[in-house]
Amino acid sequence: MAKRQNESVAIKDLMGSFIKENNLSKGMKKISVKESWEQLMGNGVVSYTQKVELKGTTLYVKLSSSVLREELSYGKEKIIGMMNDALGTQEIKKLLLL
């Protein structure tokens, strides 16, 4: 019978290394951007959101309501700041509401 090694590693570290080794960071970032949008904006805004996508440093958000698009356009800088805080990076520089 093989002897077990008692090296304990945190799951967070294992997942991080797995994501890095398999080049999955881009896909994971897409998921976290969408989840952050849903958490920060709430059900009212999410119900009118058709698509959330990060390309480079620009966050594209497609909305089905022109009234909501206009309202959100007044707080673009605040939304960018909140999203960057939620993601833990300063990656988003521009927000386009479509």
Biopython code that builds the backbone (N, CA, C, O; Angstrom):
import numpy as np
from Bio.PDB.StructureBuilder import StructureBuilder

atoms = [
    (1, "MET", "N", (0.826, -1.175, 0.000)),
    (1, "MET", "CA", (0.000, 0.000, 0.000)),
    (1, "MET", "C", (0.878, 1.249, 0.000)),
    (1, "MET", "O", (1.859, 1.327, 0.740)),
    (2, "ALA", "N", (0.521, 2.218, -0.830)),
    (2, "ALA", "CA", (1.318, 3.440, -0.949)),
    (2, "ALA", "C", (1.098, 4.336, 0.261)),
    (2, "ALA", "O", (0.000, 4.418, 0.812)),
    (3, "LYS", "N", (2.146, 4.986, 0.646)),
    (3, "LYS", "CA", (2.080, 5.884, 1.792)),
    (3, "LYS", "C", (1.595, 7.259, 1.347)),
    (3, "LYS", "O", (2.056, 7.779, 0.330)),
    (4, "ARG", "N", (0.680, 7.845, 2.091)),
    (4, "ARG", "CA", (0.159, 9.175, 1.760)),
    (4, "ARG", "C", (1.120, 10.255, 2.220)),
    (4, "ARG", "O", (1.805, 10.130, 3.235)),
    (5, "GLN", "N", (1.141, 11.312, 1.440)),
    (5, "GLN", "CA", (1.934, 12.471, 1.830)),
    (5, "GLN", "C", (1.017, 13.446, 2.543)),
    (5, "GLN", "O", (-0.129, 13.625, 2.130)),
    (6, "ASN", "N", (1.479, 14.062, 3.573)),
    (6, "ASN", "CA", (0.662, 14.972, 4.366)),
    (6, "ASN", "C", (0.890, 16.429, 4.001)),
    (6, "ASN", "O", (1.004, 17.275, 4.887)),
    (7, "GLU", "N", (0.956, 16.728, 2.745)),
    (7, "GLU", "CA", (1.097, 18.111, 2.312)),
    (7, "GLU", "C", (-0.296, 18.688, 2.119)),
    (7, "GLU", "O", (-1.049, 18.235, 1.258)),
    (8, "SER", "N", (-0.634, 19.683, 2.918)),
    (8, "SER", "CA", (-1.953, 20.295, 2.765)),
    (8, "SER", "C", (-1.817, 21.597, 1.977)),
    (8, "SER", "O", (-0.941, 22.421, 2.238)),
    (9, "VAL", "N", (-2.711, 21.751, 1.011)),
    (9, "VAL", "CA", (-2.706, 22.928, 0.156)),
    (9, "VAL", "C", (-4.132, 23.477, 0.134)),
    (9, "VAL", "O", (-5.094, 22.713, 0.050)),
    (10, "ALA", "N", (-4.263, 24.779, 0.208)),
    (10, "ALA", "CA", (-5.582, 25.402, 0.191)),
    (10, "ALA", "C", (-6.237, 25.206, -1.178)),
    (10, "ALA", "O", (-5.565, 25.219, -2.209)),
    (11, "ILE", "N", (-7.542, 25.028, -1.168)),
    (11, "ILE", "CA", (-8.282, 24.835, -2.413)),
    (11, "ILE", "C", (-8.140, 26.053, -3.322)),
    (11, "ILE", "O", (-8.050, 25.914, -4.542)),
    (12, "LYS", "N", (-8.121, 27.244, -2.727)),
    (12, "LYS", "CA", (-7.966, 28.476, -3.511)),
    (12, "LYS", "C", (-6.664, 28.448, -4.301)),
    (12, "LYS", "O", (-6.634, 28.835, -5.469)),
    (13, "ASP", "N", (-5.591, 27.992, -3.664)),
    (13, "ASP", "CA", (-4.294, 27.906, -4.345)),
    (13, "ASP", "C", (-4.315, 26.858, -5.452)),
    (13, "ASP", "O", (-3.760, 27.075, -6.529)),
    (14, "LEU", "N", (-4.960, 25.716, -5.183)),
    (14, "LEU", "CA", (-5.064, 24.677, -6.200)),
    (14, "LEU", "C", (-5.851, 25.160, -7.413)),
    (14, "LEU", "O", (-5.446, 24.933, -8.553)),
    (15, "MET", "N", (-6.979, 25.830, -7.163)),
    (15, "MET", "CA", (-7.797, 26.347, -8.257)),
    (15, "MET", "C", (-7.028, 27.400, -9.052)),
    (15, "MET", "O", (-7.080, 27.417, -10.282)),
    (16, "GLY", "N", (-6.320, 28.271, -8.349)),
    (16, "GLY", "CA", (-5.531, 29.300, -9.021)),
    (16, "GLY", "C", (-4.478, 28.710, -9.937)),
    (16, "GLY", "O", (-4.305, 29.164, -11.068)),
    (17, "SER", "N", (-3.777, 27.703, -9.451)),
    (17, "SER", "CA", (-2.743, 27.087, -10.287)),
    (17, "SER", "C", (-3.362, 26.299, -11.446)),
    (17, "SER", "O", (-2.804, 26.277, -12.543)),
    (18, "PHE", "N", (-4.508, 25.654, -11.212)),
    (18, "PHE", "CA", (-5.195, 24.930, -12.279)),
    (18, "PHE", "C", (-5.647, 25.884, -13.380)),
    (18, "PHE", "O", (-5.473, 25.599, -14.565)),
    (19, "ILE", "N", (-6.223, 27.011, -12.987)),
    (19, "ILE", "CA", (-6.687, 28.015, -13.960)),
    (19, "ILE", "C", (-5.513, 28.564, -14.759)),
    (19, "ILE", "O", (-5.610, 28.745, -15.973)),
    (20, "LYS", "N", (-4.410, 28.828, -14.079)),
    (20, "LYS", "CA", (-3.227, 29.380, -14.750)),
    (20, "LYS", "C", (-2.603, 28.368, -15.704)),
    (20, "LYS", "O", (-2.244, 28.713, -16.830)),
    (21, "GLU", "N", (-2.471, 27.109, -15.255)),
    (21, "GLU", "CA", (-1.848, 26.074, -16.083)),
    (21, "GLU", "C", (-2.664, 25.757, -17.331)),
    (21, "GLU", "O", (-2.096, 25.470, -18.384)),
    (22, "ASN", "N", (-3.979, 25.806, -17.225)),
    (22, "ASN", "CA", (-4.848, 25.461, -18.343)),
    (22, "ASN", "C", (-5.329, 26.674, -19.126)),
    (22, "ASN", "O", (-6.214, 26.568, -19.975)),
    (23, "ASN", "N", (-4.739, 27.824, -18.832)),
    (23, "ASN", "CA", (-5.030, 29.059, -19.569)),
    (23, "ASN", "C", (-6.536, 29.393, -19.573)),
    (23, "ASN", "O", (-7.119, 29.689, -20.615)),
    (24, "LEU", "N", (-7.139, 29.336, -18.384)),
    (24, "LEU", "CA", (-8.566, 29.590, -18.245)),
    (24, "LEU", "C", (-8.873, 30.951, -17.638)),
    (24, "LEU", "O", (-10.038, 31.243, -17.368)),
    (25, "SER", "N", (-7.883, 31.781, -17.419)),
    (25, "SER", "CA", (-8.093, 33.047, -16.721)),
    (25, "SER", "C", (-9.012, 33.995, -17.488)),
    (25, "SER", "O", (-9.788, 34.731, -16.879)),
    (26, "LYS", "N", (-8.932, 33.984, -18.805)),
    (26, "LYS", "CA", (-9.783, 34.861, -19.605)),
    (26, "LYS", "C", (-11.259, 34.493, -19.442)),
    (26, "LYS", "O", (-12.107, 35.371, -19.282)),
    (27, "GLY", "N", (-11.560, 33.212, -19.481)),
    (27, "GLY", "CA", (-12.933, 32.751, -19.309)),
    (27, "GLY", "C", (-13.448, 33.000, -17.906)),
    (27, "GLY", "O", (-14.611, 33.361, -17.723)),
    (28, "MET", "N", (-12.597, 32.812, -16.918)),
    (28, "MET", "CA", (-12.998, 33.056, -15.533)),
    (28, "MET", "C", (-13.269, 34.543, -15.307)),
    (28, "MET", "O", (-14.156, 34.910, -14.536)),
    (29, "LYS", "N", (-12.497, 35.394, -15.983)),
    (29, "LYS", "CA", (-12.705, 36.835, -15.859)),
    (29, "LYS", "C", (-14.064, 37.231, -16.427)),
    (29, "LYS", "O", (-14.757, 38.077, -15.861)),
    (30, "LYS", "N", (-14.446, 36.612, -17.556)),
    (30, "LYS", "CA", (-15.751, 36.894, -18.150)),
    (30, "LYS", "C", (-16.881, 36.535, -17.196)),
    (30, "LYS", "O", (-17.860, 37.270, -17.068)),
    (31, "ILE", "N", (-16.733, 35.410, -16.539)),
    (31, "ILE", "CA", (-17.752, 34.968, -15.589)),
    (31, "ILE", "C", (-17.825, 35.919, -14.405)),
    (31, "ILE", "O", (-18.918, 36.291, -13.977)),
    (32, "SER", "N", (-16.686, 36.313, -13.876)),
    (32, "SER", "CA", (-16.687, 37.193, -12.705)),
    (32, "SER", "C", (-17.214, 38.586, -13.043)),
    (32, "SER", "O", (-17.818, 39.232, -12.186)),
    (33, "VAL", "N", (-17.002, 39.064, -14.271)),
    (33, "VAL", "CA", (-17.537, 40.366, -14.678)),
    (33, "VAL", "C", (-19.058, 40.314, -14.705)),
    (33, "VAL", "O", (-19.723, 41.225, -14.213)),
    (34, "LYS", "N", (-19.600, 39.258, -15.272)),
    (34, "LYS", "CA", (-21.056, 39.124, -15.346)),
    (34, "LYS", "C", (-21.665, 38.986, -13.952)),
    (34, "LYS", "O", (-22.684, 39.610, -13.655)),
    (35, "GLU", "N", (-21.047, 38.173, -13.100)),
    (35, "GLU", "CA", (-21.542, 38.001, -11.735)),
    (35, "GLU", "C", (-21.476, 39.307, -10.953)),
    (35, "GLU", "O", (-22.396, 39.627, -10.200)),
    (36, "SER", "N", (-20.399, 40.060, -11.127)),
    (36, "SER", "CA", (-20.259, 41.339, -10.422)),
    (36, "SER", "C", (-21.330, 42.325, -10.870)),
    (36, "SER", "O", (-21.897, 43.039, -10.043)),
    (37, "TRP", "N", (-21.612, 42.372, -12.166)),
    (37, "TRP", "CA", (-22.665, 43.255, -12.686)),
    (37, "TRP", "C", (-24.007, 42.908, -12.039)),
    (37, "TRP", "O", (-24.741, 43.795, -11.602)),
    (38, "GLU", "N", (-24.318, 41.617, -11.980)),
    (38, "GLU", "CA", (-25.594, 41.181, -11.424)),
    (38, "GLU", "C", (-25.698, 41.521, -9.943)),
    (38, "GLU", "O", (-26.765, 41.926, -9.481)),
    (39, "GLN", "N", (-24.617, 41.367, -9.193)),
    (39, "GLN", "CA", (-24.631, 41.649, -7.762)),
    (39, "GLN", "C", (-24.728, 43.150, -7.496)),
    (39, "GLN", "O", (-25.472, 43.576, -6.612)),
    (40, "LEU", "N", (-23.993, 43.942, -8.244)),
    (40, "LEU", "CA", (-23.955, 45.378, -7.989)),
    (40, "LEU", "C", (-25.210, 46.112, -8.460)),
    (40, "LEU", "O", (-25.660, 47.055, -7.809)),
    (41, "MET", "N", (-25.771, 45.684, -9.582)),
    (41, "MET", "CA", (-26.882, 46.420, -10.180)),
    (41, "MET", "C", (-28.249, 45.992, -9.659)),
    (41, "MET", "O", (-29.199, 46.773, -9.724)),
    (42, "GLY", "N", (-28.365, 44.804, -9.157)),
    (42, "GLY", "CA", (-29.636, 44.348, -8.610)),
    (42, "GLY", "C", (-30.594, 43.836, -9.681)),
    (42, "GLY", "O", (-30.326, 43.929, -10.878)),
    (43, "ASN", "N", (-31.712, 43.296, -9.217)),
    (43, "ASN", "CA", (-32.666, 42.635, -10.109)),
    (43, "ASN", "C", (-33.313, 43.582, -11.109)),
    (43, "ASN", "O", (-33.582, 43.185, -12.243)),
    (44, "GLY", "N", (-33.570, 44.825, -10.715)),
    (44, "GLY", "CA", (-34.214, 45.774, -11.620)),
    (44, "GLY", "C", (-33.418, 46.022, -12.878)),
    (44, "GLY", "O", (-33.965, 45.984, -13.980)),
    (45, "VAL", "N", (-32.139, 46.273, -12.729)),
    (45, "VAL", "CA", (-31.275, 46.544, -13.882)),
    (45, "VAL", "C", (-30.968, 45.254, -14.624)),
    (45, "VAL", "O", (-30.937, 45.242, -15.855)),
    (46, "VAL", "N", (-30.743, 44.171, -13.895)),
    (46, "VAL", "CA", (-30.387, 42.893, -14.513)),
    (46, "VAL", "C", (-31.513, 42.389, -15.414)),
    (46, "VAL", "O", (-31.253, 41.744, -16.430)),
    (47, "SER", "N", (-32.756, 42.678, -15.048)),
    (47, "SER", "CA", (-33.865, 42.205, -15.877)),
    (47, "SER", "C", (-33.881, 42.872, -17.255)),
    (47, "SER", "O", (-34.433, 42.314, -18.204)),
    (48, "TYR", "N", (-33.282, 44.057, -17.372)),
    (48, "TYR", "CA", (-33.187, 44.752, -18.660)),
    (48, "TYR", "C", (-31.836, 44.556, -19.334)),
    (48, "TYR", "O", (-31.618, 45.066, -20.433)),
    (49, "THR", "N", (-30.929, 43.828, -18.697)),
    (49, "THR", "CA", (-29.593, 43.595, -19.248)),
    (49, "THR", "C", (-29.627, 42.381, -20.165)),
    (49, "THR", "O", (-30.045, 41.295, -19.764)),
    (50, "GLN", "N", (-29.180, 42.583, -21.400)),
    (50, "GLN", "CA", (-29.152, 41.484, -22.356)),
    (50, "GLN", "C", (-27.775, 40.852, -22.466)),
    (50, "GLN", "O", (-27.658, 39.647, -22.683)),
    (51, "LYS", "N", (-26.725, 41.668, -22.316)),
    (51, "LYS", "CA", (-25.368, 41.148, -22.484)),
    (51, "LYS", "C", (-24.382, 42.011, -21.703)),
    (51, "LYS", "O", (-24.486, 43.237, -21.695)),
    (52, "VAL", "N", (-23.428, 41.358, -21.048)),
    (52, "VAL", "CA", (-22.335, 42.033, -20.353)),
    (52, "VAL", "C", (-21.051, 41.389, -20.829)),
    (52, "VAL", "O", (-20.867, 40.179, -20.699)),
    (53, "GLU", "N", (-20.155, 42.208, -21.385)),
    (53, "GLU", "CA", (-18.937, 41.650, -21.969)),
    (53, "GLU", "C", (-17.768, 42.604, -21.753)),
    (53, "GLU", "O", (-17.898, 43.815, -21.928)),
    (54, "LEU", "N", (-16.640, 42.050, -21.374)),
    (54, "LEU", "CA", (-15.413, 42.824, -21.198)),
    (54, "LEU", "C", (-14.475, 42.516, -22.348)),
    (54, "LEU", "O", (-14.061, 41.373, -22.537)),
    (55, "LYS", "N", (-14.140, 43.552, -23.119)),
    (55, "LYS", "CA", (-13.183, 43.417, -24.222)),
    (55, "LYS", "C", (-12.070, 44.415, -23.962)),
    (55, "LYS", "O", (-12.273, 45.629, -24.012)),
    (56, "GLY", "N", (-10.905, 43.885, -23.688)),
    (56, "GLY", "CA", (-9.779, 44.756, -23.355)),
    (56, "GLY", "C", (-10.057, 45.468, -22.044)),
    (56, "GLY", "O", (-10.237, 44.830, -21.007)),
    (57, "THR", "N", (-10.091, 46.795, -22.092)),
    (57, "THR", "CA", (-10.387, 47.576, -20.893)),
    (57, "THR", "C", (-11.762, 48.230, -20.970)),
    (57, "THR", "O", (-12.075, 49.108, -20.167)),
    (58, "THR", "N", (-12.579, 47.813, -21.921)),
    (58, "THR", "CA", (-13.903, 48.391, -22.114)),
    (58, "THR", "C", (-14.971, 47.372, -21.741)),
    (58, "THR", "O", (-14.938, 46.227, -22.192)),
    (59, "LEU", "N", (-15.918, 47.804, -20.912)),
    (59, "LEU", "CA", (-17.050, 46.972, -20.522)),
    (59, "LEU", "C", (-18.240, 47.355, -21.386)),
    (59, "LEU", "O", (-18.690, 48.500, -21.367)),
    (60, "TYR", "N", (-18.747, 46.385, -22.146)),
    (60, "TYR", "CA", (-19.904, 46.593, -23.007)),
    (60, "TYR", "C", (-21.129, 46.007, -22.318)),
    (60, "TYR", "O", (-21.134, 44.838, -21.931)),
    (61, "VAL", "N", (-22.170, 46.829, -22.167)),
    (61, "VAL", "CA", (-23.408, 46.365, -21.547)),
    (61, "VAL", "C", (-24.550, 46.691, -22.488)),
    (61, "VAL", "O", (-24.802, 47.855, -22.801)),
    (62, "LYS", "N", (-25.245, 45.642, -22.941)),
    (62, "LYS", "CA", (-26.381, 45.829, -23.832)),
    (62, "LYS", "C", (-27.653, 45.799, -22.995)),
    (62, "LYS", "O", (-27.916, 44.838, -22.272)),
    (63, "LEU", "N", (-28.439, 46.871, -23.105)),
    (63, "LEU", "CA", (-29.669, 47.012, -22.338)),
    (63, "LEU", "C", (-30.863, 47.060, -23.280)),
    (63, "LEU", "O", (-30.756, 47.547, -24.406)),
    (64, "SER", "N", (-31.999, 46.554, -22.817)),
    (64, "SER", "CA", (-33.204, 46.560, -23.644)),
    (64, "SER", "C", (-34.062, 47.799, -23.404)),
    (64, "SER", "O", (-35.067, 47.991, -24.089)),
    (65, "SER", "N", (-33.685, 48.640, -22.447)),
    (65, "SER", "CA", (-34.454, 49.837, -22.128)),
    (65, "SER", "C", (-33.622, 51.090, -22.386)),
    (65, "SER", "O", (-32.562, 51.272, -21.789)),
    (66, "SER", "N", (-34.109, 51.948, -23.276)),
    (66, "SER", "CA", (-33.391, 53.185, -23.572)),
    (66, "SER", "C", (-33.446, 54.150, -22.389)),
    (66, "SER", "O", (-32.517, 54.931, -22.185)),
    (67, "VAL", "N", (-34.516, 54.103, -21.617)),
    (67, "VAL", "CA", (-34.645, 54.971, -20.443)),
    (67, "VAL", "C", (-33.599, 54.582, -19.393)),
    (67, "VAL", "O", (-32.940, 55.450, -18.820)),
    (68, "LEU", "N", (-33.452, 53.297, -19.148)),
    (68, "LEU", "CA", (-32.449, 52.817, -18.195)),
    (68, "LEU", "C", (-31.044, 53.134, -18.687)),
    (68, "LEU", "O", (-30.180, 53.513, -17.897)),
    (69, "ARG", "N", (-30.812, 52.982, -19.982)),
    (69, "ARG", "CA", (-29.507, 53.303, -20.567)),
    (69, "ARG", "C", (-29.150, 54.761, -20.284)),
    (69, "ARG", "O", (-28.018, 55.068, -19.912)),
    (70, "GLU", "N", (-30.118, 55.652, -20.462)),
    (70, "GLU", "CA", (-29.894, 57.080, -20.213)),
    (70, "GLU", "C", (-29.603, 57.338, -18.738)),
    (70, "GLU", "O", (-28.701, 58.106, -18.405)),
    (71, "GLU", "N", (-30.366, 56.696, -17.858)),
    (71, "GLU", "CA", (-30.157, 56.867, -16.409)),
    (71, "GLU", "C", (-28.769, 56.383, -15.993)),
    (71, "GLU", "O", (-28.076, 57.065, -15.238)),
    (72, "LEU", "N", (-28.366, 55.224, -16.474)),
    (72, "LEU", "CA", (-27.061, 54.673, -16.103)),
    (72, "LEU", "C", (-25.914, 55.476, -16.689)),
    (72, "LEU", "O", (-24.818, 55.488, -16.128)),
    (73, "SER", "N", (-26.148, 56.146, -17.806)),
    (73, "SER", "CA", (-25.072, 56.920, -18.438)),
    (73, "SER", "C", (-24.611, 58.078, -17.551)),
    (73, "SER", "O", (-23.476, 58.538, -17.674)),
    (74, "TYR", "N", (-25.488, 58.552, -16.658)),
    (74, "TYR", "CA", (-25.101, 59.641, -15.756)),
    (74, "TYR", "C", (-24.126, 59.177, -14.673)),
    (74, "TYR", "O", (-23.403, 59.993, -14.102)),
    (75, "GLY", "N", (-24.102, 57.877, -14.388)),
    (75, "GLY", "CA", (-23.235, 57.366, -13.336)),
    (75, "GLY", "C", (-22.158, 56.429, -13.834)),
    (75, "GLY", "O", (-21.759, 55.514, -13.113)),
    (76, "LYS", "N", (-21.680, 56.633, -15.045)),
    (76, "LYS", "CA", (-20.687, 55.725, -15.637)),
    (76, "LYS", "C", (-19.426, 55.602, -14.783)),
    (76, "LYS", "O", (-18.940, 54.496, -14.549)),
    (77, "GLU", "N", (-18.904, 56.718, -14.326)),
    (77, "GLU", "CA", (-17.658, 56.688, -13.540)),
    (77, "GLU", "C", (-17.848, 55.911, -12.240)),
    (77, "GLU", "O", (-16.971, 55.154, -11.824)),
    (78, "LYS", "N", (-18.996, 56.105, -11.609)),
    (78, "LYS", "CA", (-19.276, 55.387, -10.367)),
    (78, "LYS", "C", (-19.407, 53.887, -10.628)),
    (78, "LYS", "O", (-18.912, 53.074, -9.847)),
    (79, "ILE", "N", (-20.072, 53.521, -11.721)),
    (79, "ILE", "CA", (-20.240, 52.116, -12.076)),
    (79, "ILE", "C", (-18.881, 51.477, -12.363)),
    (79, "ILE", "O", (-18.620, 50.352, -11.936)),
    (80, "ILE", "N", (-18.024, 52.187, -13.080)),
    (80, "ILE", "CA", (-16.677, 51.676, -13.377)),
    (80, "ILE", "C", (-15.910, 51.442, -12.076)),
    (80, "ILE", "O", (-15.255, 50.412, -11.913)),
    (81, "GLY", "N", (-15.992, 52.389, -11.161)),
    (81, "GLY", "CA", (-15.312, 52.251, -9.870)),
    (81, "GLY", "C", (-15.831, 51.071, -9.067)),
    (81, "GLY", "O", (-15.049, 50.316, -8.490)),
    (82, "MET", "N", (-17.147, 50.909, -9.026)),
    (82, "MET", "CA", (-17.748, 49.794, -8.290)),
    (82, "MET", "C", (-17.368, 48.453, -8.907)),
    (82, "MET", "O", (-17.080, 47.495, -8.190)),
    (83, "MET", "N", (-17.369, 48.384, -10.225)),
    (83, "MET", "CA", (-17.013, 47.139, -10.899)),
    (83, "MET", "C", (-15.540, 46.796, -10.659)),
    (83, "MET", "O", (-15.205, 45.640, -10.401)),
    (84, "ASN", "N", (-14.674, 47.785, -10.743)),
    (84, "ASN", "CA", (-13.253, 47.543, -10.493)),
    (84, "ASN", "C", (-13.019, 47.084, -9.059)),
    (84, "ASN", "O", (-12.205, 46.194, -8.813)),
    (85, "ASP", "N", (-13.735, 47.692, -8.110)),
    (85, "ASP", "CA", (-13.610, 47.271, -6.710)),
    (85, "ASP", "C", (-14.081, 45.829, -6.536)),
    (85, "ASP", "O", (-13.448, 45.043, -5.831)),
    (86, "ALA", "N", (-15.195, 45.488, -7.183)),
    (86, "ALA", "CA", (-15.736, 44.133, -7.062)),
    (86, "ALA", "C", (-14.797, 43.096, -7.680)),
    (86, "ALA", "O", (-14.675, 41.983, -7.168)),
    (87, "LEU", "N", (-14.140, 43.460, -8.773)),
    (87, "LEU", "CA", (-13.222, 42.544, -9.447)),
    (87, "LEU", "C", (-11.850, 42.513, -8.792)),
    (87, "LEU", "O", (-11.086, 41.570, -9.000)),
    (88, "GLY", "N", (-11.530, 43.528, -8.005)),
    (88, "GLY", "CA", (-10.229, 43.593, -7.352)),
    (88, "GLY", "C", (-9.113, 44.055, -8.263)),
    (88, "GLY", "O", (-7.937, 43.879, -7.944)),
    (89, "THR", "N", (-9.465, 44.647, -9.396)),
    (89, "THR", "CA", (-8.470, 45.168, -10.327)),
    (89, "THR", "C", (-8.920, 46.545, -10.807)),
    (89, "THR", "O", (-10.040, 46.972, -10.529)),
    (90, "GLN", "N", (-8.061, 47.215, -11.509)),
    (90, "GLN", "CA", (-8.404, 48.494, -12.132)),
    (90, "GLN", "C", (-8.425, 48.305, -13.645)),
    (90, "GLN", "O", (-7.947, 49.158, -14.393)),
    (91, "GLU", "N", (-8.977, 47.193, -14.081)),
    (91, "GLU", "CA", (-8.934, 46.808, -15.482)),
    (91, "GLU", "C", (-9.919, 47.585, -16.352)),
    (91, "GLU", "O", (-9.608, 47.912, -17.497)),
    (92, "ILE", "N", (-11.106, 47.881, -15.817)),
    (92, "ILE", "CA", (-12.139, 48.549, -16.620)),
    (92, "ILE", "C", (-11.842, 50.047, -16.640)),
    (92, "ILE", "O", (-11.777, 50.697, -15.596)),
    (93, "LYS", "N", (-11.667, 50.576, -17.837)),
    (93, "LYS", "CA", (-11.381, 52.000, -18.011)),
    (93, "LYS", "C", (-12.547, 52.738, -18.638)),
    (93, "LYS", "O", (-12.711, 53.942, -18.441)),
    (94, "LYS", "N", (-13.368, 51.998, -19.408)),
    (94, "LYS", "CA", (-14.447, 52.628, -20.163)),
    (94, "LYS", "C", (-15.687, 51.748, -20.104)),
    (94, "LYS", "O", (-15.587, 50.521, -20.096)),
    (95, "LEU", "N", (-16.869, 52.386, -20.061)),
    (95, "LEU", "CA", (-18.125, 51.675, -20.041)),
    (95, "LEU", "C", (-18.983, 52.150, -21.209)),
    (95, "LEU", "O", (-19.265, 53.340, -21.346)),
    (96, "LEU", "N", (-19.395, 51.199, -22.047)),
    (96, "LEU", "CA", (-20.274, 51.527, -23.164)),
    (96, "LEU", "C", (-21.628, 50.867, -22.926)),
    (96, "LEU", "O", (-21.725, 49.647, -22.790)),
    (97, "LEU", "N", (-22.663, 51.686, -22.880)),
    (97, "LEU", "CA", (-24.021, 51.190, -22.713)),
    (97, "LEU", "C", (-24.668, 51.141, -24.079)),
    (97, "LEU", "O", (-24.822, 52.175, -24.729)),
    (98, "LEU", "N", (-25.045, 49.973, -24.519)),
    (98, "LEU", "CA", (-25.604, 49.781, -25.853)),
    (98, "LEU", "C", (-27.094, 49.516, -25.776)),
    (98, "LEU", "O", (-27.742, 49.329, -26.806)),
]
sb = StructureBuilder()
sb.init_structure("model")
sb.init_model(0)
sb.init_chain("A")
sb.init_seg("    ")
for serial, (resi, resn, name, xyz) in enumerate(atoms, 1):
    if name == "N":
        sb.init_residue(resn, " ", resi, " ")
    sb.init_atom(name, np.array(xyz, "f"), 0.0, 1.0, " ", f" {name:<3s}", serial, name[0])
structure = sb.get_structure()
